[in-house]
Protein backbone atom coordinates (compact mmCIF):
# COMPACT_ATOMS: atom_id res chain seq x y z
CA UNK A 1 0.00 0.00 0.00
CA UNK A 2 2.77 2.44 0.89
CA UNK A 3 4.60 1.51 -2.29
CA UNK A 4 1.52 2.32 -4.39
CA UNK A 5 1.08 5.62 -2.60
CA UNK A 6 4.68 6.61 -3.28
CA UNK A 7 4.36 5.54 -6.93
CA UNK A 8 1.52 7.98 -7.41
CA UNK A 9 2.35 10.46 -4.67
CA UNK A 10 2.73 13.51 -6.87
CA UNK A 11 2.18 14.41 -10.50
CA UNK A 12 5.54 16.12 -10.79
CA UNK A 13 7.59 13.16 -9.48
CA UNK A 14 6.03 10.08 -11.07
CA UNK A 15 8.22 7.69 -13.04
CA UNK A 16 5.40 6.24 -15.11
CA UNK A 17 4.24 6.35 -18.71
CA UNK A 18 2.62 9.55 -19.92
CA UNK A 19 -0.53 10.05 -21.96
CA UNK A 20 -2.06 12.83 -24.02
CA UNK A 21 -5.44 12.40 -22.32
CA UNK A 22 -6.70 15.57 -20.69
CA UNK A 23 -9.93 16.77 -19.20
CA UNK A 24 -12.07 19.45 -17.68
CA UNK A 25 -14.39 19.68 -14.70
CA UNK A 26 -18.04 20.47 -15.47
CA UNK A 27 -21.19 20.80 -13.36
CA UNK A 28 -21.31 17.66 -11.20
CA UNK A 29 -19.04 15.85 -13.59
CA UNK A 30 -15.88 15.54 -15.65
CA UNK A 31 -15.05 15.69 -19.35
CA UNK A 32 -12.19 13.57 -20.67
CA UNK A 33 -10.59 14.01 -24.08
CA UNK A 34 -8.85 10.95 -25.53
CA UNK A 35 -7.11 10.34 -28.86
CA UNK A 36 -10.36 9.68 -30.71
CA UNK A 37 -13.27 10.55 -28.44
CA UNK A 38 -14.56 13.01 -25.89
CA UNK A 39 -16.63 11.71 -22.99
CA UNK A 40 -18.47 13.76 -20.39
CA UNK A 41 -19.69 11.94 -17.27
CA UNK A 42 -22.23 13.64 -15.02
CA UNK A 43 -23.82 12.36 -11.82
CA UNK A 44 -27.53 13.12 -11.61
CA UNK A 45 -29.33 13.70 -8.31
CA UNK A 46 -30.61 10.10 -8.50
CA UNK A 47 -27.00 8.89 -8.23
CA UNK A 48 -26.89 7.63 -11.81
CA UNK A 49 -23.85 8.53 -13.91
CA UNK A 50 -24.79 9.55 -17.44
CA UNK A 51 -22.13 9.74 -20.15
CA UNK A 52 -22.17 11.77 -23.31
CA UNK A 53 -19.67 10.29 -25.76
CA UNK A 54 -18.79 11.85 -29.09
CA UNK A 55 -15.94 11.53 -31.62
CA UNK A 56 -13.35 14.28 -31.94
CA UNK A 57 -13.88 16.27 -35.12
CA UNK A 58 -11.48 15.19 -37.86
CA UNK A 59 -11.54 18.78 -39.08
CA UNK A 60 -9.38 19.60 -36.05
CA UNK A 61 -7.30 16.44 -35.65
CA UNK A 62 -6.43 16.01 -39.34
CA UNK A 63 -6.09 19.68 -40.29
CA UNK A 64 -2.63 20.41 -41.65
CA UNK A 65 -2.25 23.33 -39.25
CA UNK A 66 -2.52 20.83 -36.42
CA UNK A 67 0.82 19.36 -37.46
CA UNK A 68 2.75 22.65 -37.35
CA UNK A 69 4.30 23.66 -33.98
CA UNK A 70 2.85 26.85 -32.44
CA UNK A 71 0.03 26.97 -35.03
CA UNK A 72 -1.35 23.70 -33.66
CA UNK A 73 -1.53 25.36 -30.27
CA UNK A 74 -3.77 28.10 -31.66
CA UNK A 75 -6.03 25.52 -33.36
CA UNK A 76 -6.29 23.39 -30.20
CA UNK A 77 -6.86 26.43 -27.99
CA UNK A 78 -9.97 27.57 -29.84
CA UNK A 79 -11.18 24.00 -30.40
CA UNK A 80 -10.87 23.38 -26.64
CA UNK A 81 -12.95 26.47 -25.87
CA UNK A 82 -15.77 25.25 -28.11
CA UNK A 83 -15.56 21.66 -26.82
CA UNK A 84 -15.46 22.79 -23.21
CA UNK A 85 -18.55 24.95 -23.67
CA UNK A 86 -20.44 22.06 -25.29
CA UNK A 87 -19.58 19.79 -22.37
CA UNK A 88 -20.65 22.42 -19.85
CA UNK A 89 -23.97 22.76 -21.65
CA UNK A 90 -24.48 18.99 -21.54
CA UNK A 91 -23.85 18.94 -17.78
CA UNK A 92 -26.21 21.90 -17.29
CA UNK A 93 -28.90 20.11 -19.31
CA UNK A 94 -28.90 17.30 -16.76
CA UNK A 95 -30.20 19.76 -14.18
CA UNK A 96 -32.94 20.88 -16.56
CA UNK A 97 -34.00 17.25 -16.99
CA UNK A 98 -34.32 16.92 -13.21
CA UNK A 99 -36.55 19.98 -12.90
CA UNK A 100 -39.92 19.09 -14.46
CA UNK A 101 -41.52 22.27 -13.13
CA UNK A 102 -39.33 24.54 -15.26
CA UNK A 103 -41.34 26.64 -17.70
CA UNK A 104 -39.49 28.32 -20.61
CA UNK A 105 -40.02 32.07 -20.95
CA UNK A 106 -41.79 33.60 -23.96
CA UNK A 107 -38.43 34.75 -25.30
CA UNK A 108 -36.99 31.21 -25.01
CA UNK A 109 -40.05 29.79 -26.78
CA UNK A 110 -39.67 32.39 -29.55
CA UNK A 111 -36.01 31.54 -30.01
CA UNK A 112 -36.78 27.82 -30.12
CA UNK A 113 -39.50 28.42 -32.70
CA UNK A 114 -37.31 30.60 -34.94
CA UNK A 115 -33.95 28.85 -34.61
CA UNK A 116 -34.76 25.28 -33.56
CA UNK A 117 -31.70 23.08 -33.05
CA UNK A 118 -29.41 25.87 -34.26
CA UNK A 119 -29.95 27.74 -30.99
CA UNK A 120 -27.43 25.49 -29.17
CA UNK A 121 -24.69 26.08 -31.72
CA UNK A 122 -25.33 29.81 -31.61
CA UNK A 123 -25.24 29.78 -27.80
CA UNK A 124 -21.96 27.84 -27.77
CA UNK A 125 -20.09 30.15 -30.13
CA UNK A 126 -21.60 33.24 -28.52
CA UNK A 127 -20.43 31.98 -25.11
CA UNK A 128 -16.91 31.46 -26.46
CA UNK A 129 -16.86 34.99 -27.92
CA UNK A 130 -18.11 36.50 -24.65
CA UNK A 131 -15.48 34.54 -22.68
CA UNK A 132 -12.72 35.77 -24.99
CA UNK A 133 -13.91 39.38 -24.82
CA UNK A 134 -14.10 39.17 -21.02
CA UNK A 135 -10.60 37.68 -20.80
CA UNK A 136 -9.12 40.29 -23.15
CA UNK A 137 -10.80 43.08 -21.21
CA UNK A 138 -9.77 41.84 -17.76
CA UNK A 139 -6.29 40.49 -18.43
CA UNK A 140 -5.13 42.71 -21.29
CA UNK A 141 -6.98 46.02 -21.57
CA UNK A 142 -7.37 46.68 -17.83
CA UNK A 143 -3.67 46.06 -16.97
CA UNK A 144 -2.60 48.16 -19.95
CA UNK A 145 -4.95 50.98 -18.96
CA UNK A 146 -3.59 50.99 -15.38
CA UNK A 147 -0.04 50.96 -16.73
CA UNK A 148 -0.90 53.88 -19.02
CA UNK A 149 -1.69 55.97 -15.94
CA UNK A 150 1.86 55.30 -14.76
CA UNK A 151 3.02 56.34 -18.23
CA UNK A 152 2.09 59.93 -17.39
CA UNK A 153 5.06 60.01 -15.04
CA UNK A 154 7.43 57.42 -16.57
CA UNK A 155 8.40 57.16 -20.24
CA UNK A 156 10.83 54.24 -20.12
CA UNK A 157 9.31 51.43 -22.24
CA UNK A 158 10.95 48.60 -20.29
CA UNK A 159 9.64 49.92 -16.95
CA UNK A 160 6.13 50.47 -18.33
CA UNK A 161 5.96 46.96 -19.81
CA UNK A 162 7.27 45.55 -16.52
CA UNK A 163 4.56 47.43 -14.61
CA UNK A 164 1.93 46.11 -17.02
CA UNK A 165 3.16 42.55 -16.51
CA UNK A 166 3.09 42.94 -12.72
CA UNK A 167 -0.44 44.38 -12.78
CA UNK A 168 -1.56 41.55 -15.06
CA UNK A 169 -0.24 38.90 -12.66
CA UNK A 170 -1.82 40.63 -9.66
CA UNK A 171 -5.23 40.77 -11.38
CA UNK A 172 -4.91 37.12 -12.42
CA UNK A 173 -4.08 35.98 -8.88
CA UNK A 174 -6.89 38.06 -7.35
CA UNK A 175 -9.33 36.60 -9.89
CA UNK A 176 -8.29 33.02 -9.04
CA UNK A 177 -8.50 33.71 -5.30
CA UNK A 178 -11.97 35.26 -5.58
CA UNK A 179 -13.56 32.52 -7.67
CA UNK A 180 -11.95 29.83 -5.48
CA UNK A 181 -14.02 31.15 -2.56
CA UNK A 182 -17.35 30.70 -4.37
CA UNK A 183 -19.27 27.68 -3.04
CA UNK A 184 -20.45 26.41 -6.45
CA UNK A 185 -16.99 26.84 -7.94
CA UNK A 186 -15.45 24.90 -5.05
CA UNK A 187 -17.66 21.97 -6.03
CA UNK A 188 -16.36 22.20 -9.61
CA UNK A 189 -12.80 22.39 -8.26
CA UNK A 190 -13.39 19.09 -6.43
CA UNK A 191 -14.26 17.47 -9.74
CA UNK A 192 -11.16 19.15 -11.18
CA UNK A 193 -9.14 17.34 -8.52
CA UNK A 194 -10.95 14.08 -9.36
CA UNK A 195 -10.02 14.52 -13.02
CA UNK A 196 -6.32 14.91 -12.17
CA UNK A 197 -6.30 12.00 -9.73
CA UNK A 198 -7.88 9.57 -12.19
CA UNK A 199 -5.45 10.52 -14.97
CA UNK A 200 -2.50 10.26 -12.56
CA UNK A 201 -3.72 6.83 -11.45
CA UNK A 202 -3.91 5.64 -15.07
CA UNK A 203 -0.46 7.06 -15.86
CA UNK A 204 1.02 5.33 -12.82
CA UNK A 205 -0.04 1.92 -14.13
CA UNK A 206 -2.21 1.23 -11.09
CA UNK A 207 -5.64 -0.35 -11.43
CA UNK A 208 -8.12 2.39 -12.23
CA UNK A 209 -10.30 2.38 -9.09
CA UNK A 210 -11.56 5.20 -6.84
CA UNK A 211 -9.47 3.81 -3.97
CA UNK A 212 -6.23 3.86 -5.97
CA UNK A 213 -6.95 7.22 -7.59
CA UNK A 214 -7.63 8.76 -4.17
CA UNK A 215 -3.95 8.09 -3.29
CA UNK A 216 -2.73 10.14 -6.26
CA UNK A 217 -1.96 13.84 -6.41
CA UNK A 218 -4.62 16.31 -7.48
CA UNK A 219 -1.89 18.37 -9.22
CA UNK A 220 -0.87 17.68 -12.81
CA UNK A 221 1.73 19.40 -15.07
CA UNK A 222 -0.58 19.46 -18.13
CA UNK A 223 -3.41 21.23 -16.33
CA UNK A 224 -5.18 24.17 -17.96
CA UNK A 225 -4.39 26.25 -14.87
CA UNK A 226 -0.69 25.82 -15.60
CA UNK A 227 -1.40 26.74 -19.22
CA UNK A 228 -3.03 30.01 -18.14
CA UNK A 229 -0.05 30.87 -15.95
CA UNK A 230 2.33 30.11 -18.82
CA UNK A 231 0.23 32.34 -21.10
CA UNK A 232 0.55 35.14 -18.57
CA UNK A 233 4.34 34.78 -18.35
CA UNK A 234 4.86 34.43 -22.12
CA UNK A 235 2.63 37.44 -22.80
CA UNK A 236 4.71 39.54 -20.39
CA UNK A 237 7.90 38.53 -22.22
CA UNK A 238 6.47 39.11 -25.72
CA UNK A 239 4.68 42.36 -24.90
CA UNK A 240 7.86 43.75 -23.35
CA UNK A 241 9.20 44.06 -26.91
CA UNK A 242 6.30 46.20 -28.11
CA UNK A 243 6.62 49.99 -28.57
CA UNK A 244 5.03 52.31 -26.04
CA UNK A 245 6.29 55.88 -26.41
CA UNK A 246 4.43 58.00 -29.00
CA UNK A 247 2.05 55.11 -29.70
CA UNK A 248 -1.72 55.52 -29.28
CA UNK A 249 -3.45 53.42 -26.60
CA UNK A 250 -5.72 51.76 -29.18
CA UNK A 251 -2.78 50.83 -31.41
CA UNK A 252 -0.92 49.28 -28.49
CA UNK A 253 -3.99 47.12 -27.79
CA UNK A 254 -4.11 46.07 -31.47
CA UNK A 255 -0.45 45.01 -31.28
CA UNK A 256 -1.23 42.87 -28.25
CA UNK A 257 -4.27 41.28 -29.87
CA UNK A 258 -2.22 40.39 -32.96
CA UNK A 259 0.40 38.72 -30.76
CA UNK A 260 -2.18 36.81 -28.71
CA UNK A 261 -2.38 33.75 -31.05
CA UNK A 262 1.43 33.53 -31.01
CA UNK A 263 1.42 33.69 -27.21
CA UNK A 264 -1.21 30.92 -27.04
CA UNK A 265 0.72 28.77 -29.54
CA UNK A 266 4.07 29.10 -27.79
CA UNK A 267 2.45 28.45 -24.40
CA UNK A 268 0.85 25.28 -25.77
CA UNK A 269 4.23 23.97 -26.95
CA UNK A 270 5.83 24.71 -23.58
CA UNK A 271 3.04 22.94 -21.69
CA UNK A 272 3.18 19.97 -24.07
CA UNK A 273 6.94 19.67 -23.58
CA UNK A 274 6.72 20.10 -19.80
CA UNK A 275 4.07 17.39 -19.57
CA UNK A 276 6.40 14.85 -21.19
CA UNK A 277 9.78 15.95 -19.84
CA UNK A 278 11.38 14.42 -16.75
CA UNK A 279 14.19 16.98 -16.68
CA UNK A 280 14.72 18.41 -13.20
CA UNK A 281 15.02 21.97 -14.48
CA UNK A 282 11.74 21.65 -16.38
CA UNK A 283 10.07 20.18 -13.29
CA UNK A 284 11.34 23.10 -11.23
CA UNK A 285 9.96 25.62 -13.74
CA UNK A 286 6.52 23.94 -13.67
CA UNK A 287 6.22 24.23 -9.88
CA UNK A 288 4.49 27.68 -9.97
CA UNK A 289 1.75 26.18 -12.13
CA UNK A 290 1.41 23.22 -9.78
CA UNK A 291 1.25 25.59 -6.81
CA UNK A 292 -1.53 27.56 -8.50
CA UNK A 293 -3.49 24.33 -8.94
CA UNK A 294 -3.78 24.16 -5.16
CA UNK A 295 -6.29 26.99 -5.59
CA UNK A 296 -8.13 25.58 -8.62
CA UNK A 297 -8.44 22.01 -7.33
CA UNK A 298 -9.92 20.54 -4.15
CA UNK A 299 -9.68 17.07 -2.65
CA UNK A 300 -12.61 15.08 -4.10
CA UNK A 301 -14.54 12.27 -2.45
CA UNK A 302 -14.62 8.78 -3.96
CA UNK A 303 -18.02 9.33 -5.58
CA UNK A 304 -16.57 12.24 -7.56
CA UNK A 305 -13.51 10.20 -8.50
CA UNK A 306 -15.88 7.47 -9.69
CA UNK A 307 -17.43 9.97 -12.13
CA UNK A 308 -13.99 10.97 -13.42
CA UNK A 309 -13.01 7.32 -13.89
CA UNK A 310 -16.25 6.66 -15.79
CA UNK A 311 -15.36 9.44 -18.24
CA UNK A 312 -11.74 8.24 -18.50
CA UNK A 313 -12.77 4.63 -19.12
CA UNK A 314 -15.14 5.80 -21.85
CA UNK A 315 -12.33 7.41 -23.87
CA UNK A 316 -9.89 4.58 -23.12
CA UNK A 317 -12.16 1.75 -24.23
CA UNK A 318 -14.15 3.56 -26.92
CA UNK A 319 -17.05 1.37 -25.83
CA UNK A 320 -20.16 2.08 -27.91
CA UNK A 321 -22.56 0.25 -25.63
CA UNK A 322 -25.10 1.74 -23.24
CA UNK A 323 -23.96 5.13 -21.96
CA UNK A 324 -25.39 4.76 -18.46
CA UNK A 325 -23.19 3.31 -15.70
N, C-alpha and C positions, 0 to 999 in steps of 0.2 A: 504493500500500500504506500509506504513512504517513497519507494523507488518510483512508483507511478506519479506521485505528487511532484517529485523533483523533476521527472521527465517533462512534465507539462506545467512547471511552476510559473514560468513567465514567458510571454510572447517574444521578448527580446533575447532570451537565452536558450531557446530550444534548439536541439541538434537533430531535428527531424525533417522529413521531406516537406517541401513547400507546395502550395497550390495557388492557382489564379482565382479561386472561388472567393467572392466577396459578398457583402450583404448590406442590409439597411433595416433599421428598426421602423416599424409602422405602428398604427394603433392596435394595441393588443396582439401584436404579432411581429413576424420577421420576414423579410424578403431575402432570398439567396439567389445569386447570379452565378450559374455554372458555365461551362464551355459552350453548351448548346441550348440550355433552357433557363428560364427565370421562374422561380416558385415563391409564392407568398403564402405563408401559413398564418392563420388568424384563429385565436380561440374565442368562440362565441360565449355568451353568458351561460349557455346550457352545459359548457365544458367541452363541447365538440370542437375539434380542430378542423377547419376547412382550408383546403389548399387550392389556390389558383395557379395553374401551371401553363406556361406559354413559351413557345420557341423564341429565341433571340432573332431579331430581324437580320436576314442575310444582307440587307442593304447596308447595315453598319459593319457586320463582321467581315464581309467580303469586299467592302469598298477599298479601292486602291490606296486611298488616303490613310486607311487604317493600318497600312504596312510601313508608313513613313514616320520615323521618330519625330516627336514634337507635334506634328500634324495629327497623329493618331490620338494624342492626348486631348486635342481640341474636339475631335469627333466623339471620343468616348465621354468627355465632360458633358456635352450637350445631350448626348444619347442617355446618359445616366440621369440627368435632370428630368427628362421626359419619362423614362422608365420608373424612376422613383415616385413621380407624381401619380402615375397610373396605379402603382402598388398602394400608395396612400389612399387613393380613391376607392380601391377594392376593399381595403380594411375598413374605411368609413362606411361603405355600403352595408357591411355586416351589421352595423348598429342600426341602420335604417330598416333592415330586415327584421330586427328584433322589436322595433317599435311599430306595432300595427295601428296605433292611434294617430300616427303622423299624417297630417293633411297638407298636401302641396298648396302653396299660395297661388293666386291667380296669375302672377307673373311667371311662376315656374310652369304652370299648366300651359301658358301661352308659348313659352319657349319650347316646351316639349312638343306642342302642336306644330310649331313653325319649323323647328330644326330636327326633331326626332332623335335618332341615334347619334347624329352629328354633334349634339350638345356636349357629349362627354369629351370628344376630341377637342372641341373649341375650349372647353373648360381647362383641359390639361395644358394646352399650349398657352392659354391666357395666364394660367397659374405660373408657368415657367417664366413667362415674360415679366410678370409682376415681381417674382422672386429675384430675377436678375436686376430689374430696375431698383428694387429695394436695396440689394447688396451693393450696387454701384453707388447709390445715393449715400448709404451709411458708411461704407468702407473705402470709398474713393472721393466722392465730392465733398462730404463733410470734413474729413481730415485735411483735404487740400484747401478748403475754405478757411478753416482754423489756422492753417499754416500761412495763408495769404495775409491774415491779420498781423502775423509776426513779420511778414515781408515789408510792412510799413516802416519797420525800424531796422531790419537787417536785409542786406542785398546779396549776401554771399549765397550762391546757388547750392553749394554743398551743405551748408548749415540749414537752409530752408528745406531741402529734400530730406535731411536727417530729422528735422522737426516733424515733417509730414509723416515719415515712417514711424516715429515714436508715438504720435497721436493716433495713427492707424492701429498700432498694436494695443494701445490703451483702450480704444473703443472696442476692439475685437475681444479683449479679455473681459471688459465690463459686460459686453453682450452675452458672452458665454456664462459668466457668473450669474447674471440676472435670469436667463432662461433656465439655468440649472436649479433655481429655487422654486420654479413653478411646479405645482403638484402633478399636473397632467404630464408635463415634460419629464418629470422624474420617473414616471411609469414607463415612458418611451425609452428613457435611458437605461432602465433595467433590462428591457428587451435588447437594447444595444449591447449590453454586457453579455446577454445570453447568446447573441449572434457571435461575438468574439470567442466566447468559451467553447461553443460547439465547433467552430472552425479550428481553433487551437487543438481541441481534442482529436479531430480528424487528422490534422497535420502531425500530431505526435505519434500516430499509429495505434493509439488506444482504441478499444471498442467504443463505438459511438453511443454512449448511454448518458442520461442525465447525471448519474452519480459520478462517472468519470469526467464529464465536462465541467462539473461543479468544482473539480480540483484545479482546473486550468485558470490561467490569467484572463481577466476581462480586458486587458490591453493588447493591442495588435499593431504592428508596424505599418500595415497597409490600410489602416482606418481612414475614413474620410475626414475625421478631425485633424489627423496629421497632415492630410492633403491641404486642408484650409490653412494650417499654420505655415506650411511650405509656400503656399501661394502668397501669403502675407510677406514672408521673408524675401522671396524672389521678386515680388513687385517693388519692395523697398530698394533692392539692388538695381533693378532695371530702371525704375523711375528716377533714381539718383543721377542718371545720365541725361535726363531730359532738360531742356533749357527752361529758365525761369525769368531772368531779367528781361524787361522789355517785351514780354510775351503776354498776350491777353489771357485772362482767367479761362474763358471758354476754349481757347486754342490749347491751353495746357491740359484741359480735361479731354479734348479730342485726342491728343497725343497718348494719353493714358488709356483711353478706350481702344485705340488701335493696337497698343502693346498688350492688352489684356489676353487675347488668344495665345500669344507667344508665352506669356507668363503661365497660363493654364497648361500649355503643352510641355514646357520645361519642367513644371512642378510634377506633372504626371510621370515623366521619365525618371525624375529623382525618386518619387515614391515607389515606382515599379522596381527600380534598382535596389532601393533600400529594403524592400520586402523580400528580395532574394538573397541579398548579400549577408555574409556572416563575418565580414570584416569588423574588427573592433572599433575602428575609427568611425565607420558608418553607423554602427550600433550606438556609439556615443552621441553622434549628431542627431539620431532619431529620438533620443531621450526626451527633449522638450515636447515633441508630439505625443509621446507616451504619457508624459506627465499631464498634459492637457486632457487626455482621455479620462483621467481620474475625475474630471468634472462632467464629461459627456457620457460616462457610463456609470451604472450602479450595479451592485451585486444582485443578480436575479435569483429567484427561487427555482426549484426543480421543475415546476409546472411551466415556467417561462422558457427554461432550457429545453424542455420537451417540445415546445412549439418551434424553437430554432432548429432542433434536430430534425423535426418533421420536414421543414423547408429544405434543409441541407440534404437529407436523404432523397428528397424529390428530384433535386438537380443531379445528384450522384448516380441514381439508378435510372433516371429517365423513364420511370414506370408510368405507363399510360392507363393504368387501371383506375378504380374508383378513387376520387380525390377527397374522400373523407376518412379520417384516421380515428 
